[in-house]
Amino acid sequence: MSSPSTSVLKGKTALPADRIQQIGLLYAVNDSYGGVMVDMKEPMDSHIYVPLLRASISQWRQQGKKGVWIKLPIQLVNLVEPTVKEGFRYHHAESDYLMLVHWIPDSPDALPANASHIVGIGAFVMNNKREMLVVKEKHGYFEGKDAWKFPTGVVNEGEDICAAAIREVKEETGIDTEFMEILAFRQTHKQFLGKSDLFFVCMLRPLSFDITKQDSEIKEAQWIPIDEYVNQTYHREHKSFEYIARICSTKSQGNYGGFSAVRTSSGKQNYLYFNGQDFKP
């Protein structure tokens, strides 16, 4: 039986308390959910790192900590294998770091999964002649399809949906716009990298009208009558696109209320999207 100064660490015997003090601990900050976050920054040899990690986990277990997050910058790739061998698993990776996690208690792992969705936008831009701004793409899903489509794109990390819609229209067509409403959104699963996809159909008001298309991605860009867009053969063959086209057509006639963006202040800047026709804040 272990002495009172030791504990069991997932099949390994943890270090005695006096030995922990001799070795030292990894610097960590508490997270908001009873765990700790270690942000590794300085180069370290694995022979020094592993004893520190084992001592730290022993201490965190004694303190009743739960999840352990270790952020390894790409420069410390030498520490990935020893971290995994100590019971950690991959959580997610970005261009400059890898995040590894470990659940300390014997209870079921309650660490949140990596982000499950990619967020995209489609921009419905209509001028006062009931003409839509549309493009044909050189690459991607619509490559080789003779179909006009919205300017579309992916929302960047830290970017608001409304700002992403304005940016994508500017990048693909050179048109300046003002965000008006979210008309609809669609959720699909098992898309790029196996993630789910949220796609927001945004209505924008044009502030300029002369098109300068993005040569690297856009084959054609122009204004066309909205009825020509709605009645494309492609829409009749793909029900979700047909619904979206009909929603845009209905909105163009003033018979549909979308969701406006209202900036709220609760610490971080954020937007609340709601039906501004039926609810006045």
C-alpha positions in Angstrom: 0.0 0.0 0.0 1.2 3.5 -0.8 2.3 5.8 2.0 0.1 8.8 2.8 2.6 11.0 0.9 2.1 9.2 -2.4 -0.9 8.7 -4.8 -1.6 6.6 -7.8 -1.4 8.3 -11.2 -3.3 6.2 -13.9 -1.2 3.1 -13.3 2.0 4.9 -12.2 3.0 5.5 -8.6 3.2 9.3 -8.1 6.2 10.9 -6.5 6.4 11.5 -2.7 5.6 15.0 -1.6 9.2 15.7 -0.5 10.5 14.5 -3.9 8.0 16.9 -5.6 9.5 19.8 -3.7 13.0 18.8 -4.8 12.1 18.6 -8.5 9.8 21.6 -8.8 6.6 22.0 -10.8 5.5 23.2 -14.2 4.0 26.7 -14.1 0.3 26.5 -14.5 -2.8 28.7 -14.1 -6.2 27.6 -13.0 -8.9 27.4 -15.6 -12.6 28.2 -14.9 -13.6 24.5 -14.6 -11.4 23.1 -11.9 -8.4 22.3 -14.1 -5.1 23.9 -15.0 -3.5 25.3 -18.1 0.3 24.9 -18.8 1.6 27.2 -21.5 5.1 26.0 -22.4 7.3 28.7 -23.8 10.9 28.0 -23.1 13.0 25.2 -24.7 13.4 22.2 -22.4 15.1 18.8 -22.6 12.7 15.9 -22.3 14.8 14.4 -19.5 14.1 17.5 -17.4 10.5 17.9 -18.6 9.2 14.4 -17.8 10.0 14.5 -14.0 8.5 18.0 -13.8 5.4 16.8 -15.5 5.0 13.8 -13.3 5.6 15.9 -10.2 3.1 18.5 -11.3 0.4 15.9 -12.0 0.9 14.4 -8.6 0.5 17.8 -7.0 -2.6 18.6 -9.1 -4.2 15.3 -8.2 -3.6 16.0 -4.5 -5.2 19.5 -5.0 -8.3 17.9 -6.6 -7.6 19.3 -10.1 -9.5 17.7 -13.0 -8.4 18.6 -16.6 -4.9 19.4 -17.5 -4.2 21.4 -20.7 -0.6 21.6 -22.0 0.0 24.0 -24.9 3.2 23.1 -26.8 4.4 25.6 -29.4 5.8 24.2 -32.6 9.3 24.9 -31.4 8.9 22.4 -28.6 7.9 19.5 -30.8 10.4 17.3 -28.9 8.0 17.3 -25.9 5.0 15.9 -27.8 6.0 12.2 -27.6 6.9 12.3 -23.9 3.7 14.1 -23.1 1.6 11.5 -24.9 3.5 8.7 -23.1 2.5 10.3 -19.8 -1.2 9.8 -20.6 -2.0 12.9 -22.6 -4.0 13.0 -25.8 -4.3 15.4 -28.7 -7.1 18.0 -28.4 -6.5 20.4 -31.3 -3.7 22.0 -33.3 -3.2 25.4 -34.8 -0.5 26.7 -37.1 1.9 27.4 -34.3 1.0 25.1 -31.4 -0.5 21.7 -30.4 -2.8 21.4 -27.4 -2.7 18.2 -25.4 -5.1 17.2 -22.5 -5.3 14.8 -19.6 -8.2 14.0 -17.3 -6.9 13.3 -13.8 -9.9 11.9 -11.8 -11.0 8.3 -12.2 -14.5 9.6 -13.2 -15.4 9.7 -17.0 -13.5 12.3 -19.0 -15.5 15.5 -19.1 -13.1 17.7 -21.1 -14.9 19.5 -23.9 -14.4 18.3 -27.4 -12.6 20.4 -30.0 -14.6 22.9 -32.0 -17.3 20.9 -33.9 -18.4 23.4 -36.5 -17.0 25.5 -39.4 -19.0 28.7 -39.9 -19.6 30.0 -43.4 -21.6 32.9 -45.0 -23.3 33.5 -48.3 -24.0 37.2 -49.2 -27.3 38.2 -50.8 -26.6 41.6 -52.3 -29.3 43.4 -54.3 -29.4 46.8 -55.9 -32.4 49.1 -56.4 -33.1 47.5 -59.8 -33.7 44.1 -58.1 -30.4 42.8 -59.5 -28.3 40.4 -57.5 -24.5 40.3 -57.2 -23.4 36.9 -58.3 -20.2 35.0 -59.1 -19.0 31.9 -60.8 -16.0 30.2 -59.1 -12.9 28.8 -60.6 -12.4 26.2 -57.9 -14.2 24.3 -55.2 -17.7 22.7 -55.2 -19.0 24.9 -58.0 -16.1 24.5 -60.4 -17.3 23.5 -63.8 -21.0 24.0 -62.9 -22.7 26.6 -65.0 -24.4 28.2 -62.1 -24.4 31.7 -60.6 -24.0 31.8 -56.8 -23.6 34.1 -53.9 -20.2 35.4 -52.8 -19.4 33.0 -50.0 -16.6 32.3 -47.6 -15.6 31.1 -44.1 -15.8 33.2 -41.0 -12.3 33.7 -39.4 -11.5 33.1 -35.8 -12.6 36.2 -33.8 -14.6 37.6 -36.7 -18.3 38.5 -36.5 -20.7 36.9 -39.1 -21.7 40.4 -40.3 -18.1 41.5 -40.8 -17.2 38.3 -42.6 -20.0 38.8 -45.1 -18.9 42.3 -45.8 -15.3 41.2 -46.2 -16.0 38.3 -48.5 -18.1 40.4 -50.9 -15.3 43.0 -51.0 -12.6 40.3 -51.6 -14.5 38.5 -54.4 -16.2 41.4 -56.2 -14.7 44.7 -55.0 -18.1 45.8 -54.0 -18.5 47.8 -50.7 -21.6 46.8 -48.6 -23.5 47.3 -45.4 -24.8 44.4 -43.4 -28.6 44.3 -43.1 -29.9 41.0 -41.9 -29.4 37.2 -41.6 -32.2 35.7 -43.7 -31.6 32.0 -42.9 -29.0 29.5 -41.8 -28.3 25.9 -42.7 -26.6 23.1 -40.7 -24.9 20.2 -42.4 -22.7 17.4 -41.0 -19.6 15.5 -42.1 -18.2 18.3 -44.2 -14.6 19.5 -44.5 -12.3 17.6 -42.2 -15.4 15.8 -40.9 -16.7 18.9 -39.1 -20.3 20.1 -39.1 -21.0 23.2 -41.0 -23.2 26.3 -40.2 -23.9 28.4 -43.2 -25.6 31.9 -42.7 -27.4 33.6 -45.6 -26.7 37.3 -45.1 -28.4 40.2 -46.8 -26.2 43.2 -47.5 -26.9 46.6 -49.1 -24.4 47.7 -51.8 -22.6 50.9 -51.2 -20.7 50.7 -54.6 -21.7 49.1 -57.9 -18.6 48.7 -60.1 -17.3 45.2 -60.0 -13.6 44.3 -59.7 -13.5 40.5 -59.5 -10.9 38.5 -57.6 -8.9 36.9 -60.4 -7.4 34.1 -58.3 -10.8 32.5 -57.3 -13.6 34.1 -59.3 -14.2 33.3 -63.0 -17.1 35.7 -63.5 -18.9 38.3 -61.4 -21.9 40.5 -62.4 -25.3 41.9 -61.5 -28.2 39.8 -62.8 -32.0 40.0 -62.4 -33.1 38.2 -59.2 -35.6 36.1 -61.2 -32.8 34.8 -63.4 -30.9 33.7 -60.3 -33.9 32.0 -58.7 -34.9 30.2 -61.9 -31.6 28.5 -62.5 -31.8 24.8 -63.4 -29.3 24.1 -60.6 -31.8 25.3 -58.0 -34.5 23.0 -59.2 -32.2 20.1 -58.8 -30.9 21.0 -55.3 -33.7 21.6 -52.8 -31.7 23.5 -50.2 -30.4 26.0 -52.8 -34.0 26.3 -54.2 -35.3 27.2 -50.7 -32.6 29.8 -50.2 -33.2 31.3 -53.6 -37.0 31.6 -52.9 -36.3 33.2 -49.5 -34.2 35.8 -51.2 -36.8 36.4 -53.8 -39.5 36.8 -51.1 -37.3 39.2 -49.2 -36.7 41.3 -52.3 -40.5 41.8 -52.4 -40.6 42.9 -48.8 -42.5 39.9 -47.5 -39.9 38.3 -45.2 -38.4 39.4 -42.0 -34.8 38.4 -41.2 -32.5 38.8 -38.2 -30.8 42.1 -37.6 -27.4 42.5 -35.8 -27.4 44.5 -32.6 -24.2 45.0 -30.7 -24.4 44.1 -27.1 -21.9 44.9 -24.3 -21.2 42.2 -21.7 -17.4 42.4 -21.4 -16.4 41.2 -24.9 -17.9 42.8 -28.0 -20.6 40.6 -29.5 -23.7 40.8 -31.6 -27.2 39.4 -31.0 -29.2 38.5 -34.1 -33.0 38.7 -34.0 -36.1 39.7 -35.9 -36.1 43.4 -35.7 -39.5 43.7 -37.4 -41.3 41.8 -34.7 -39.2 42.9 -31.7 -38.0 46.4 -30.9 -35.3 46.5 -28.2 
